[in-house]
């Protein structure tokens, strides 16, 4: 494996009730707490989880009930869950997810939070990047 740079274009934000609108496709996703504003936009409050899947819409929908319960445990009064999505080719999904987790340390992720087993990885993120560092590099730790 060699040093690599990934450019991610995050789409979103889909509220939990609209999660069926999340694109089908290979990529990474972020789970946030948010509130709906009167103009039908959302205010993002907290990043709670970063995941990956071959079909992100299906992966989110099929998360076990226990995961949803834990995610909802982060909600304050008036908040709901929101999601963002960035396309990533299948062979790079885990590496990109790991870099995002290592850099941001969401409370509900455990893998890759304290170690990064991949070669030097640079992430450049754009568009719907609330609470994400948009440009960073992670070096292999193990």
N, C-alpha and C positions, 0 to 999 in steps of 0.2 A: 504494500500500500504506500502511496506517495502523498506528499503535501497536496491539498486540494482547496479550491475556493468554490463556494456555492452562492449563487444569487437567488434569493427567495422573494417571491412576490406574494405577500399575504392578502387573502381576500377575506371579507367578513364585514361586519360581525353578525352572526346569526344568533338570535335568541333561542332559548331551548324550545319554545313552541314552534319555531321555524326551522328546526335543525334538518328537516327533510330537504331544505333548499341548499344545503352544503353540497358542493360538487362531488360527484363520484370521481375517484381517481387516486393515484398513488401520491402520498404526501405526508406532511406533518400537520398537526393541529394544536392549537392552544385552547385551554378551557379557562375562562375568566369569570369573575363576578362582575355584574354590571347593573345599571339602572336605566330604564327607559325614560327618555325625556319627552316633553310634549310635542316636539317636532319630529317624533318617531326615530330619532337617533339615540345612541346609547352612550352612557358615560362608563368607561371601564375603570374598575376599582382594584382588582387583584388578579394576578396570574396564579392559578392553582395547580395546573397540570399541563404537561406537554406529551403528546402521543404521536404515533405514526401508524399508517395502515396502507394496504394495497388499494382499498376503497374506503376513504376516510369517512364518507357518509355512513356506510354500513358499519364501520368499526365503532364510531361514536354510538350509533343506535344499539349495537350489540354489547356495549360495556355492561358488565354485571350490575344488577341493582345495587349491590353493596358499594360499588364505585360511585354511582349516582348519589347515593345517600351520603357518602363522605364528601363529595363535591358540594352538595347542598348544605352540608354542615358549615361551610365557609360563608354562607349567605347571611347578610344582615337584613333587617326589616326593609322591605321594598326592593330588594335586589333579586336578580335571577342569574342563571348561567348564560354565558355567551361563548361563541366559538369563532375562531379564525382558522384559515386553512392556507397552506402553501404547497404547490405541486413540487414533488421531488421524485426523481426516478427511483424505481424499486431498489436497485443495487446501492443507493446512497441514503435511503431513508433512515436507517438506524444510526448511521454516522452523523447525519444532520440533527436528528433528534437528540443524540448524545451530546453534541456540541451545545445545543440550545439548553438542555437540562444542566449541563456542567456550568454554563455561564450564568443562568438565571435561578437555579436551585428552587423550582416550584415546590411547595410544601407536600404535595401528594405524589411526587416522583421519588423513587429511591435509587434505582439503577442510574449510573452515570453522574450522580450528584456530586461525588467526591473523587471520582477517578475518570480519566478519559483515555481509553485504550487504543485510540486511532492516531495515525500520524497527524501532524500539524494541519488544522482545519480552519479556514476563514469563512465566516458567514457575513454576507451583505444582504440585509433585509429591507424591503420597502413596502409601501402602501399601508395596510392595516396592522401597524406594529406597536400598538399601545403596550407600554410597560416593557417592551423588548429593547435591548441594546441593538441598534441597527447595523453596526459593523464591529466585529471582534474576531480575534484569532485565539484558538485553543491549542495548546501543545500537549502531546502525549504525556501522560503521567505514570503509566505502568509499563 
